[in-house]
């Protein structure tokens, strides 16, 4: 998994990130419990990454798109990646985690699991999309845009591809 990918400078471990996102590496029991609560098997690449660093804010927070979103004409941005757990505000089963986004922000409940929040404070989110693969399969990663009537944009065929595709926001600032 993530062969040849250098995680040395991947995470921005600011005080905020450590307080709101980052948890201790998840145990197998916690992973199983969270999967049961969510109703979906988490991708192996996601579990592997969370065992290395359980949630947080990456240095590179943008992902290119071919279609406009409410965020930009050619990309989306994330604030952070939800860790596996319940105790952090921004963890899969945390106070502002996946089920909160579905219940309170009315994201579709048949898609899957919210894994990244965005700078819009809830108006768009990144989800693992299980519609094609079923609850036990390998989900795609999608952007759901509440501001565009919950428009779904496929970002990556799997979680590892999504992580590999994150780029620094300066890449887009230089384009503009």
C-alpha positions in Angstrom: 0.0 0.0 0.0 1.2 3.5 -0.9 4.3 2.0 -2.5 6.8 4.7 -3.2 4.7 7.5 -1.5 6.7 9.6 1.0 4.6 10.5 4.1 7.5 12.4 5.7 5.9 15.9 5.2 2.3 14.7 4.6 0.7 15.9 7.9 0.5 19.4 9.4 0.5 18.6 13.1 -0.6 22.0 14.3 -2.1 22.4 17.8 -5.5 22.6 16.2 -5.1 19.4 14.2 -3.8 17.5 17.2 -6.7 18.7 19.4 -9.6 18.3 16.9 -8.5 15.5 14.5 -5.6 13.3 15.6 -6.3 10.2 17.8 -4.1 7.4 18.9 -3.8 4.6 16.2 -6.9 2.6 16.2 -7.0 -1.0 17.5 -8.6 -3.7 15.4 -11.4 -3.8 17.9 -12.1 -0.1 17.5 -12.0 -0.4 13.7 -14.5 -3.3 13.8 -16.8 -1.3 16.1 -16.7 1.8 14.0 -17.3 -0.2 10.8 -20.3 -1.8 12.5 -21.7 1.5 13.7 -21.3 3.1 10.2 -22.5 0.0 8.3 -19.6 -0.1 5.9 -16.2 -1.8 5.7 -13.5 0.8 5.6 -10.9 0.5 2.7 -7.7 -1.3 3.6 -5.6 1.8 2.5 -7.6 4.1 4.8 -7.1 1.7 7.7 -3.4 1.4 7.0 -3.0 5.2 6.9 -5.0 5.7 10.1 -2.8 3.1 11.8 0.2 5.3 10.9 -1.5 8.7 11.8 -5.1 8.5 12.9 -6.7 11.6 11.3 -5.4 15.1 10.8 -4.8 17.9 8.5 -2.6 17.2 5.5 -0.1 19.8 4.1 -1.6 19.3 0.7 -5.3 20.0 0.8 -6.5 20.3 -2.8 -7.6 17.8 -5.4 -8.1 18.6 -9.1 -11.5 18.3 -10.7 -12.6 18.5 -14.3 -15.8 20.3 -13.4 -16.6 23.4 -11.3 -17.7 23.1 -7.7 -19.0 25.7 -5.3 -15.4 25.9 -4.1 -13.5 26.5 -7.4 -13.6 26.0 -11.1 -11.0 23.3 -11.2 -10.5 21.8 -7.7 -11.9 21.0 -4.3 -10.2 21.7 -0.9 -10.3 19.7 2.3 -9.8 20.9 5.8 -8.9 17.6 7.3 -9.2 13.8 7.2 -11.4 12.1 9.8 -9.6 9.5 11.9 -11.1 6.2 13.1 -12.7 6.8 16.4 -15.3 8.6 18.4 -13.5 11.0 20.8 -12.2 13.7 18.5 -14.7 16.2 17.1 -13.6 15.4 13.6 -13.4 11.6 13.6 -15.6 9.2 11.8 -18.0 8.7 14.7 -17.2 12.0 16.4 -19.4 15.0 17.2 -19.1 16.4 13.7 -18.4 13.1 12.0 -20.0 11.1 9.2 -23.5 10.5 10.8 -23.7 14.1 11.9 -23.2 15.3 8.4 -25.9 12.9 7.1 -28.4 13.7 9.8 -27.9 17.5 10.3 -26.7 18.6 6.8 -28.9 16.1 4.9 -26.2 14.5 2.9 -27.5 11.4 1.1 -27.6 8.4 3.5 -27.2 5.9 0.8 -23.7 7.0 -0.3 -21.4 5.8 2.4 -19.1 7.5 4.8 -17.9 11.1 5.2 -14.1 11.1 5.5 -13.0 14.7 5.0 -14.5 18.0 5.8 -14.0 21.1 3.6 -13.3 24.8 4.3 -17.0 25.6 3.7 -17.9 24.3 7.2 -20.3 21.7 6.0 -21.5 23.0 2.6 -19.4 20.3 0.8 -17.8 17.1 2.0 -15.7 14.2 0.8 -17.3 10.8 1.1 -16.4 7.2 0.5 -19.0 6.2 -2.1 -20.2 2.6 -1.8 -23.2 2.8 -4.2 -21.5 0.7 -6.9 -19.4 -1.7 -4.7 -21.8 -2.4 -1.8 -21.1 -1.9 1.8 -18.2 -4.4 1.9 -16.5 -3.4 -1.4 -13.8 -0.9 -2.4 -15.5 2.6 -2.5 -14.7 5.5 -4.8 -14.0 8.9 -3.3 -16.5 11.6 -4.2 -17.1 15.3 -3.5 -20.7 16.1 -2.5 -21.6 19.7 -3.0 -24.6 20.8 -1.0 -24.6 24.2 -2.6 -25.0 22.6 -6.1 -28.1 20.5 -5.0 -25.9 17.8 -3.5 -24.0 17.3 -6.8 -21.7 14.3 -6.7 -18.3 14.5 -8.4 -16.1 11.5 -8.5 -12.6 12.3 -7.4 -10.8 9.0 -7.3 -11.4 5.3 -7.8 -10.2 4.5 -4.3 -8.8 6.1 -1.2 -5.1 5.6 -2.0 -5.6 7.3 -5.3 -7.3 10.2 -3.5 -4.4 10.6 -1.1 -1.8 10.4 -3.9 -3.8 13.1 -5.8 -3.8 15.8 -3.1 -1.8 18.8 -4.1 -0.8 22.1 -2.4 -3.2 25.0 -2.7 -0.4 27.1 -4.0 -0.5 25.0 -7.2 -3.9 26.6 -7.9 -3.0 30.1 -6.7 -0.2 30.2 -9.2 -2.6 29.2 -12.0 -4.9 32.0 -11.2 
